[in-house]
Amino acid sequence: MRVLRWVLAAIALAFVFWIVPLRDRCWDPRVPGSTQVSISRETRGGCTLHVRTGDVDIDAAECARLTCEPGIVSTMSHARLGVVALLLILYGAGTLAWAARWRALLLLARLDARLAYVWRVSIEAQAGGILLPGGLGGDALRIASLAAARPNTTALVVASVLLDRVVGLAVVAAGAAALAFAWGGRQAGPLAGLMGAVPLALVAAFATIRRTPVERVRWLFRGRLGRMTGPMLEYVRDPRAPRSIAVACALSVLVAGVQFVAIRGLIFALGGVPTAEKWVYVGIAMAFVVSALPGLPGAWGTADATYVWFLGLAGLPPGTSLAVCLLYRLFWYLSGVAGAILHILHPLLLREVSSEEP
């Protein structure tokens, strides 16, 4: 499995390096048979063409006649930094809604934790997610932090984290489907329809677990497996579960909204103009799904390829698509740095978490 992850990541990175130009790629529209070449723009207005036979300097007039596809360097250099800063603030505010969503699910597990504590654990987990494979690495750190505080509630903490992840991805998928159909109508495509079915599948699974007499499946409650699955099934079958999950879904709508606005705002800040808006939101959802899967630390390669592919379907140049991914990744890294600093300055205290009596 580890070899497969590295192979997939290598293929994804190769795809990104192959399709995304470092410099602008230009061609002469007056010569249909001309090939694209990389160029460097000079301060005086001219260009240097980097052809196979050597560099060729052309004046500003000839440079202006070229049709160009922006590379990653020029795309980043023309970013609206003020807009990017505002989006970073919005992203930071969204982490509070994410922490509140998990706290609602922890309360269902009878773990009463302050929002500030849950937020700190979540941010610290983001720091770990940068170094560990996929989003699941950060989830493991969330579980470890709460389990260390209350060892007898490990299974319930696992259930809350898994449900937090599932609810988050389901709401993102539903939001992407709704926006895709809003922009594309009946032409939204089967992938958008499949995403719209994800929350319905979640509701069906939730109803099945609650109404089916799963206690008759005895092996689910016996031995080492039973010590984990038993409390998790009881967690979902708790009478308070529908209300807690409804609150988590409502907060997840806010989290998903922040994520959609942040990424769509980055496209605007980089000067991107999508020609097929529906693929922007479908691509965002697919990137989140891919990022949650085990792979290279920080989902390097796979997430980048997903952004480049789907934002390319939206009509954005590869350089812009990769720049969006890198800037959003920067938001995540800055959040992780904040989490690492918090972990160093404020060690976890057992008294910050108390357990309610059933």
N, C-alpha and C positions, 0 to 999 in steps of 0.2 A: 504493500500500500504506500509506503514511504517513497519507493522508487516511482510509482505511478504519479504521485503528487509532484515530484520533481520534473518528471517528463512533461506533464501537462503545463506546469509553470514555464518550463523552457520553451515549449511550443508557443505559449501565449506571448512570452517576451519576444521571441523571434518574430512573431506576427506584428507586434507593436513596432519593433525596430525596423522592420521591412516597410511598413506602410506609412509611418510617421516621419516626415523629413525634419532634420535638425535645422537646416536653413530653408529659406523660401525656395520653392521649385517653380521655375518660370519657363514659358515657351512663347514663341512668336506666333500670334494668331493669323498673321498674313501668310504663313508657310504651313499648310496643313500637315505636311510630313515631318515637321520639326519635332524634336524630342525634348522632354523636360530636362532642365539642368538646374543645379543648385546655384544660388547667387548670394553674394554679400553686398549689402548696400553701403555706399560710401557717404560720408558726411556732406560732400559737395553735390550730391544728387545723382551721381553715376552709380554703376553697378560693376561688379566683377563676376563674370561667368566662370564657374568651375567645371570646365569640360574635360574630357579624358586626355586631350592633347596638351592641356595646361590652362592656366587662368587667362581670361580675356577681359580687358577693361572696355566698357562702353560708356558713352556719355549719358547725361540725364535725359535727353530727348529719346534716345534709343531705349533706355531703361523704362521710360514711361509707356512705351508701346507694348511692352511685354504683358502677357496675362500670367498672373502668379497665384500659386497656392501657398498660403502662409505656413512657415515652419514653426516648430515649437519655440524657438528663440524669439522670433519677432512677435509671435502671439503673446508670449509672456511680457515682453517689453512694452506692449501697448495696452496692458491691462489697466482698468480704472481702479486704482488702488483704494480710493475712498469707498467705492462700492464693495470691494473685497473686504475692507475693514468692517463695514456695517454687517456684511454677511457673516463674518467671523463672530461678531457680537451676538447675532441671531442664533448661530449654531451653539454658542455657549449657553444661551438662555434655554435652548431646546434640551440640553442635558438635564436641566431641572425637571422638565416634564417627563423625561425618560426615567429619572430616579423616582418620581412620584408614581409612575406606572408600576414599577417593580415594588414599591412600598405597598401599594394597594394589594398586590398578590402576596406579599409577606404577611400582611395583616390577616389574610385568609389562612395562612399557616400558623397563626397565633404568635407571630413574632412582631412585637411592637417596637419599631425602630424609628428614631427621629429622621425626618427628611434629610437633614444636613448629613447625618451619618450614612444613609443609603446613597446619597449623591457622592459622597467622598469615596465610598467603596466602588461605586460605578466608574468614577473617573480614574481611580487607581487601576481598575480592571482594564480600562482602555489603554493604559500604559503597558500592561502585560500583553494585551492583544496585538500591540505593535511588534512584540518580540516573539509571540507564539503563533502557531499556524492557525489562520482563519479566525472568525469571530468566536468560535468555540473555545479558543484559548482564553479569551477574556472572561467568558462565562465560567470557566473552571476556576478562575481566580475569585470571581464573585462568590461562588459556592464555598471555596476554601475559607474566605474571610468570615462569612456568616457561620459556617460549620465550626470554625475555631472558637467563635464566641459561644455557641450553643451546640456542643457535640451531639446531643440527643435528638437534634432536629435536622440532621443532615439530609434525610430523604425528603423532608418538606421543603428545605431550601432548594434542593435539586428540582423539585416539582415547580417551585415558584420561578426559578430561572428559566427552565424549559418552557413554561407557559408564557413567560415574558417574551422570550424569543419568538415563539409561535405566533402570539398575538401581534407582535410588532411586524413580522413579515407578512402576516395575513392582511393587516390594515394597509400596509404599503402596497401590496398586490391589489387590494380593492381600490385604493386611491388611484393607482396607475391605470387600472381598467376603466374607472369612471372618467378620468381625464382623457384617456385614449378615445373612448366612445364620444366624449364631448367634442373633441377636435376632429375625429375621423368618421363619426357616425357609423353607418353599417360597414364602412371600409376600415374599421379599427383593426380587423384581422383576428385570426384564431388565437394568437398568443395573448391578446388582450382579453378575449373570452375565457381562456384558460385561467388567467390571473383573477378574473372576476369570480371564477368557481372556487378559488382557494378559501375565502372566508365561509362559503357555504359548506365546504367539506369540513372545515373546523367546527362549525355549529353542529353538523351531523355527527361528527365524532364525539363531541362533548355530550350531546343528547344520548348517544348510544351508551357511553360509559355510565351516565347517571341513571338510565332507565333499565339497562340490562343487568341481570343478577350475576355480576362478575365473580361474586364470592363462591359461586359453584365451580369456577375454574380453580381448583385447590392449589395447583402448582404455582399460581401467581402469589400465593400467600405463605409458601413454605420455604424453608431453608434460607440461604444467603440471598437469593433473588427476592423472596417474600419480604425480607427485612427492608428492601428498597421499594418494591412495587406496591406492597400493601399500604404503607402510609401515603404514597403518591396517589393511588386510586381513591383512598379515603379523602384526600385533599380535594380532588375534583368533585367527589360526591357530597361534599359538605353542603348543608342547606344554604350557607352564605355565599357559595361559589358563584351563582349567577350574578348576584349584585357586584361582587368584587371584580369579576371578569368584565362586566359591563363598564365599571369605572375604569378598568385598565384599557378597554377598547376606546373609551372616550378620550383618555389621555394619549393613547397611541395615535389618534387622529391628529392631535396637536403636534406630536413628535414627527409624524409623517409629513404634515404640512410644512414644518420647519425644514425638513430635509429636501422636499421638493422645491421650496422657495430658494433655499441656499444654492442648490445645484443649478436651477434655472437662472438664478441671479448671477452665478459665475459665468454662465454662457453669455449673458448680457454684458457683464464686466469685461469679457474678452472680445466683445464685438461680434459675437456669433449671431447669425440670423437663421434659425431653422426653417426649412421649407416644408417639413412634415412634423408638426409639433407633437403628434401622438407618440412618435418614437422616442422623444425625449423622456417621457414619463415611463414608458415601457422599459427603456434602457436603464433608468434609475432603479426601478424595481429589480430588474435582472442583475444589476451590479450589486445590490444589497444581498440578493440570494447567493450569488457567487462568493461574495466576501464572507458570508457566514460559513461556507464550506471549508473543511481542512485543506490547507495548501501551504504555500510559502508564508512566512511571517508577514502580516499586514496585507495578505492576499496580493502580493506583488505578482505581476504578470497576468493573472486571470482577471482581476478587477479592471486593470488597464485595458486589456483586450476587449472586455465587455463594453466599456465606455466608448472605445474607438469604433467598435462595430456598430452599436446601436445608435450612437450619436451621428455616425456616418450615414445611417439610414435616414436620420432626421435632416440630412443635408449639410451637416457641419464638416469642415475640413478636418483631416486627421490630426493636424497640429492643434487645432482648437479643442477637439475631443480629448486628447491626451492632457492638455493644459487644464481642462476642467477637472479631470481625474486627479491630477497632481495637486491642484489647489485645494480640492476637497480633502485629499489625503493629508495635506498640510494642516487643515483644521483639526483633523483627527490627531495628528502628531502633537500639535500645540496643546490639545486637551490632555493627551497622554503625558506630556511634560508637566502640566499642572498637577495631574494625578501623582506622578512620581515625586514632585516636590511636597505635596500634601502627605504622602506616605512617609517621607523622611521627617517632616516637621511635626506631624501629628500621628503617633503610633495608635493602632486600634486599641480601644479600651473595652474590656468585657462589660463594664457597667453601662455602656451606651446601648446595649441591646437587652431587653427584658422579655421574658416569655409569659404570655397570658395563661391562665388556667383554662383548660378545656371547658 
